[in-house]
Amino acid sequence: MEPKIRIQGHREDWKNSVLGELFRERIESSPQAEMLSVTMNNGVIRATENGRFDNSNSDKSKYRLVKAGDIAYNSMRMWQGASGCSAYEGIVSPAYTVVTPIDEIDSQFFAILFKTPKVINLFKLNSQGLTSDTWNLKFNAFSKINVNYPLSVEEQRSIKDYFLSLDKLIRSSVKKIDSLRQMKAASIQAMFPQKGETMPRVRFKGFEGDWEEKAFSDITFHAGVKNRENLPLESYSISNEHGFIPQNEQFENGGTMSSADKRMYYIVSPNSFAYNPARINVGSLGYYSGEKDVIVSSLYEVFKTTEDINDIFLFYWFKTNVFNKMIELYQEGGVRLYFFYDKLCQCSAMVPSIEEQSMIANYFTTIDKQISLEEQKLESLKRIKSACLDKMFV
């Protein structure tokens, strides 16, 4: 019995044991010890790192002691990944079960084993309760579960080290994405004039002088054309995060437009903006740079810009606080507020020369490309980890 993928140099058979032969429950308490937390992504961490706990005045007499090398898991969320091997000594809430190894085994390896699809399914099958809200994996049930593991502690450690290296790469990628997003947000604030300002605080070398205020009624024009011939064009929606997105990617069944009469929907030609008037306040605005005409719901507003505006520059201007304030000022309605195109035409934007617009557009496009590449890398690492959790265990 051995896994489909194996660390080079290890050929010994794997062993099957019940967890009660490998772990005992730790039931000691230590009210003065440091408070720990167990998260789905990071395992056991200090509660102060989680930023959610302030138990200085709470009764900790029933809290469970955790020592370095112990595994703590949330009895009602074990199958969601709320478990981990602790590197610290401290205490956790009574909602957690703490187990400590009996023999010489690598606890971190078993903490990884507990996140494999097969073992998670065993945890669910052996939990008590009728619904996902009442499932509860007490130690009595935990101890009777059979698992397969390499008898060699060296192989356990080799597998553990591999997954720890993967997790390190994943954390590094997440951190880089966060850093890029923070830089983008800060740049949007600094590279566009704030309310009452005529130039930005940060500027590319070689550009100076005030920006010019231009009304949207002068730099944009309505471009929504009804699909009266019911042309079989691809249906798109606009998401807050990704802008224009095919409906068959956003919805499992292709969305409501997949089989609907499309004569009342708007044709969107390349280099057009579109937005949902009821959701533009949460970022539901996109720019279509595709090569073929597509269609969007008649609920959307569609417009284009004049030749003296760089579309990508304007797209990023729409992400500024200045524009958000304009939406708040001009939107209208009762229960639901709307910001139709006529309201946009009542607004204005500070705009530099077309050359400076292009420089700013290229800068933000580069950042977004870096973010996209890093997100692709992160998704690839997650897929590798998921595949390894499935194939590197029996």
C-alpha positions in Angstrom: 0.0 0.0 0.0 1.6 3.3 -1.2 0.5 6.6 -2.7 0.5 7.5 -6.4 3.1 10.1 -5.9 6.0 9.6 -3.5 9.0 11.4 -2.2 12.1 10.0 -3.9 14.1 7.5 -1.7 11.1 6.1 0.2 9.8 2.7 -0.6 8.4 1.3 2.6 4.8 0.2 2.8 2.3 2.5 4.6 0.6 1.4 7.7 -3.1 1.5 8.7 -4.0 2.4 12.3 -6.8 4.0 14.2 -6.0 7.5 15.5 -6.5 6.3 19.0 -3.3 4.3 18.7 -1.4 7.4 17.6 -2.9 10.2 19.7 -4.4 10.7 23.2 -6.6 13.6 24.2 -5.0 16.3 26.2 -7.5 17.6 28.8 -5.2 19.7 31.1 -5.9 23.4 31.7 -3.6 26.3 32.3 -5.6 29.5 32.8 -2.6 31.8 32.8 -1.2 30.5 29.5 -1.2 32.4 26.2 -4.4 32.4 24.2 -4.2 30.6 20.9 -6.5 30.4 17.9 -7.1 27.9 15.2 -7.8 29.1 11.7 -8.7 27.3 8.4 -5.8 28.8 6.5 -3.0 29.2 9.1 -3.7 26.4 11.6 -2.8 27.2 15.2 -1.6 30.8 15.7 -1.4 33.3 18.6 -4.8 34.8 19.2 -3.3 38.3 19.0 -2.3 37.6 15.4 -5.9 36.8 14.6 -7.1 40.1 15.9 -10.3 38.6 17.1 -9.9 37.8 20.7 -9.8 39.8 23.9 -10.3 37.3 26.7 -8.3 39.1 29.4 -11.3 39.1 31.8 -12.9 35.8 30.7 -12.9 32.5 32.8 -10.3 30.3 31.2 -10.5 27.4 33.7 -12.2 25.2 31.0 -9.8 26.2 28.2 -7.6 23.4 26.9 -3.9 23.3 27.2 -1.9 23.0 24.0 1.8 22.2 23.9 4.2 22.4 21.0 3.6 19.4 18.7 0.0 19.0 19.7 -2.8 19.1 17.2 -5.9 21.3 18.0 -9.1 21.1 16.0 -12.5 22.7 16.1 -14.8 19.8 16.9 -17.6 21.3 14.7 -15.4 22.6 11.8 -12.7 19.9 11.5 -13.9 19.0 7.9 -13.6 22.7 6.9 -9.9 22.7 7.7 -10.1 24.3 11.2 -7.2 22.3 12.6 -3.4 22.5 12.9 -0.3 21.5 14.7 0.9 24.0 17.3 4.4 25.5 17.5 3.5 27.1 20.8 2.3 26.3 24.3 -0.9 28.0 25.2 -4.6 27.5 25.6 -7.6 27.2 23.2 -11.3 27.6 23.7 -13.3 24.6 25.0 -14.8 24.3 21.4 -11.5 22.7 20.4 -10.2 19.2 21.0 -6.5 18.8 21.6 -4.6 15.6 20.8 -1.0 14.8 21.5 1.1 12.0 19.9 1.6 8.8 21.9 4.6 7.4 19.9 7.3 9.0 17.8 5.4 10.4 14.9 5.6 13.8 13.1 2.5 15.7 14.2 2.8 18.3 11.4 2.6 15.4 8.9 -0.6 14.3 10.5 -2.0 17.8 10.6 -1.5 17.8 6.8 -3.0 14.3 6.5 -6.1 15.6 8.3 -6.7 18.0 5.4 -6.7 15.4 2.6 -10.1 14.7 0.9 -10.3 11.1 2.1 -9.6 11.9 5.8 -11.9 14.9 5.8 -14.7 12.7 4.5 -14.0 10.2 7.3 -14.3 13.1 9.8 -17.7 14.0 8.4 -18.9 10.4 8.4 -17.8 9.8 12.0 -19.2 13.1 13.4 -22.4 13.2 15.4 -25.3 15.3 14.4 -27.9 15.5 11.6 -26.9 18.7 9.9 -23.7 20.5 9.0 -24.5 22.9 11.8 -24.6 20.3 14.5 -21.8 17.9 13.4 -19.4 17.3 16.3 -16.2 15.2 16.2 -15.4 14.4 19.8 -12.3 12.5 20.7 -14.1 9.3 21.2 -15.2 9.3 17.5 -11.9 10.7 16.3 -9.9 7.9 18.0 -11.8 5.2 16.1 -11.0 6.6 12.6 -8.6 4.5 10.5 -5.9 6.4 8.5 -3.0 5.3 6.4 0.5 6.8 7.0 4.1 6.0 6.3 5.7 4.1 9.2 9.0 5.8 8.5 9.2 9.1 10.5 11.7 10.2 7.9 9.2 9.9 5.1 6.6 11.7 7.3 9.0 14.6 7.7 9.9 14.6 4.0 6.2 14.9 3.0 5.7 17.6 5.7 8.7 19.6 4.5 7.3 19.5 0.9 4.0 20.9 2.0 5.5 23.5 4.2 7.6 24.7 1.2 4.4 24.8 -0.8 2.6 26.8 1.9 5.5 29.2 2.1 5.3 29.9 -1.6 1.5 30.4 -1.3 1.9 32.8 1.5 4.6 34.7 -0.4 2.3 35.0 -3.4 -0.6 36.2 -1.3 1.6 38.8 0.3 2.9 40.0 -3.0 -0.7 40.3 -4.4 -1.7 42.3 -1.3 1.3 44.5 -1.6 0.6 45.2 -5.3 -3.1 46.0 -4.5 -2.1 48.4 -1.8 0.4 50.1 -4.1 -2.4 50.4 -6.7 -4.9 51.9 -4.2 -2.3 54.4 -2.9 -1.3 55.3 -6.5 -4.9 56.0 -7.5 -5.2 58.4 -4.5 -1.9 60.1 -5.3 -1.9 60.2 -9.1 -5.4 61.8 -9.6 -6.3 65.2 -8.2 -8.5 65.1 -5.1 -11.6 67.2 -4.7 -10.7 70.9 -5.0 -7.3 70.2 -6.5 -6.1 71.0 -10.0 -3.2 68.6 -10.2 -2.2 65.3 -8.6 0.3 65.0 -5.7 2.5 62.5 -7.6 3.3 63.0 -11.2 5.6 61.6 -13.9 8.7 63.6 -14.7 8.3 66.1 -17.5 4.6 67.0 -16.8 3.6 70.1 -15.0 0.7 72.6 -14.9 -2.9 72.3 -13.9 -5.2 69.6 -15.2 -8.3 70.8 -17.1 -11.8 70.2 -15.8 -14.0 68.5 -18.4 -17.7 67.7 -18.2 -18.7 64.2 -19.0 -21.3 65.6 -21.4 -18.4 66.8 -23.5 -16.0 63.9 -23.3 -18.5 61.0 -23.5 -21.6 60.1 -25.6 -24.3 57.5 -25.2 -23.4 54.3 -27.3 -26.1 51.8 -26.4 -27.7 50.4 -29.5 -30.7 48.0 -29.2 -30.2 44.6 -30.7 -33.4 44.9 -32.7 -32.5 42.2 -35.2 -31.9 39.7 -32.3 -28.4 39.0 -33.5 -26.9 35.9 -31.8 -24.1 37.9 -30.0 -22.4 36.6 -26.9 -24.1 37.7 -23.7 -22.0 39.6 -21.1 -22.4 40.8 -17.6 -20.3 43.2 -15.5 -18.9 42.0 -12.2 -17.5 44.3 -9.5 -14.1 42.5 -9.6 -13.6 41.5 -13.2 -15.6 44.0 -15.2 -17.0 42.6 -18.5 -17.3 38.8 -18.2 -19.2 36.3 -20.4 -22.4 35.1 -18.7 -21.5 31.5 -19.3 -18.5 32.0 -17.1 -20.3 33.9 -14.4 -23.4 31.6 -14.2 -23.5 27.8 -14.3 -26.5 27.7 -16.6 -25.3 30.6 -18.8 -27.5 33.2 -17.1 -31.0 34.4 -17.9 -29.8 35.8 -21.2 -28.7 32.4 -22.6 -32.2 31.6 -24.0 -34.0 35.0 -23.8 -35.2 37.2 -26.6 -32.3 39.6 -26.9 -33.8 42.3 -29.1 -34.2 44.7 -26.2 -30.6 44.3 -25.0 -27.8 46.7 -25.9 -25.0 45.9 -28.4 -21.6 46.8 -27.0 -19.0 47.5 -29.6 -15.2 47.4 -28.8 -13.8 50.3 -26.7 -17.1 50.9 -24.8 -17.8 51.5 -21.2 -20.9 50.0 -19.5 -22.2 50.0 -16.0 -25.1 49.0 -13.9 -26.8 52.2 -12.6 -28.0 50.4 -9.5 -24.6 48.9 -8.6 -22.0 51.4 -9.9 -21.6 52.5 -6.2 -20.0 49.1 -5.5 -17.8 49.1 -8.6 -20.1 47.5 -11.2 -18.5 49.3 -14.2 -16.4 47.8 -17.0 -14.5 48.6 -20.1 -14.9 46.3 -23.1 -11.7 46.0 -25.2 -12.7 42.9 -27.2 -12.7 42.7 -31.0 -16.3 41.6 -31.6 -19.6 43.1 -30.6 -21.3 41.6 -27.6 -24.6 42.3 -25.8 -25.5 43.3 -22.3 -28.8 43.7 -20.5 -31.0 46.7 -21.2 -30.5 47.6 -17.5 -27.0 48.8 -18.3 -25.8 52.2 -19.5 -23.4 52.1 -22.4 -21.1 55.0 -23.5 -17.9 55.8 -25.3 -15.4 58.7 -25.1 -14.2 61.4 -27.5 -10.8 61.3 -29.1 -9.1 63.5 -26.5 -9.7 60.9 -23.7 -7.6 57.8 -23.1 -10.1 55.2 -22.2 -7.8 53.3 -19.8 -6.9 56.5 -18.0 -10.6 57.2 -17.5 -11.3 53.6 -16.4 -8.9 54.1 -13.5 -10.2 57.6 -12.8 -13.6 55.9 -12.2 -11.9 54.1 -9.2 -11.1 57.3 -7.4 -12.8 58.6 -4.2 -13.7 61.7 -6.2 -16.0 59.7 -8.5 -17.5 57.7 -5.6 -18.5 61.0 -4.0 -20.1 62.1 -7.2 -22.2 58.9 -7.3 -23.3 59.6 -3.8 -24.3 63.1 -4.7 -26.2 62.5 -7.9 -27.8 59.1 -7.5 -31.5 59.1 -7.1 -34.4 56.7 -6.2 -36.3 55.3 -3.3 -35.5 51.9 -1.9 -32.8 51.4 -4.5 -30.6 54.3 -5.7 -29.7 54.7 -9.4 -27.0 56.6 -11.2 -28.1 56.8 -14.8 -26.1 58.2 -17.7 -27.8 61.6 -17.5 -26.4 61.9 -13.9 -22.9 61.0 -15.2 -23.3 63.9 -17.7 -23.8 66.3 -14.8 -20.3 65.3 -13.4 -16.9 66.4 -14.5 -13.3 65.2 -14.2 -9.9 66.8 -14.0 -8.0 65.6 -17.1 -4.4 66.2 -18.2 -2.9 66.1 -21.7 -3.5 63.0 -23.8 0.3 62.2 -23.4 0.1 62.3 -19.6 -3.2 60.3 -19.7 -1.3 57.6 -21.6 1.5 57.5 -19.1 -0.9 57.1 -16.2 -2.9 54.4 -18.1 0.3 52.4 -18.9 1.4 52.6 -15.3 -1.8 51.2 -13.9 -2.1 48.6 -16.7 1.4 47.4 -15.7 0.4 47.0 -12.1 -2.8 45.1 -13.0 -0.8 42.8 -15.3 1.6 42.0 -12.4 -1.4 41.3 -10.1 -2.9 39.1 -12.7 0.3 37.1 -13.2 0.7 36.7 -9.5 -2.9 35.6 -9.1 -2.3 33.0 -11.8 0.8 31.8 -10.0 -1.2 31.6 -6.7 -4.0 29.5 -8.4 -1.4 27.2 -9.9 0.2 26.6 -6.5 -3.2 25.9 -5.0 -4.0 23.4 -7.7 -0.6 21.7 -7.1 -1.3 21.5 -3.4 -4.8 20.2 -3.9 -3.5 17.5 -6.4 -0.7 16.5 -3.9 -3.1 16.2 -1.0 -5.0 13.8 -3.2 -2.1 11.8 -4.7 0.6 11.8 -2.0 -1.5 10.1 0.6 -3.2 6.6 0.6 
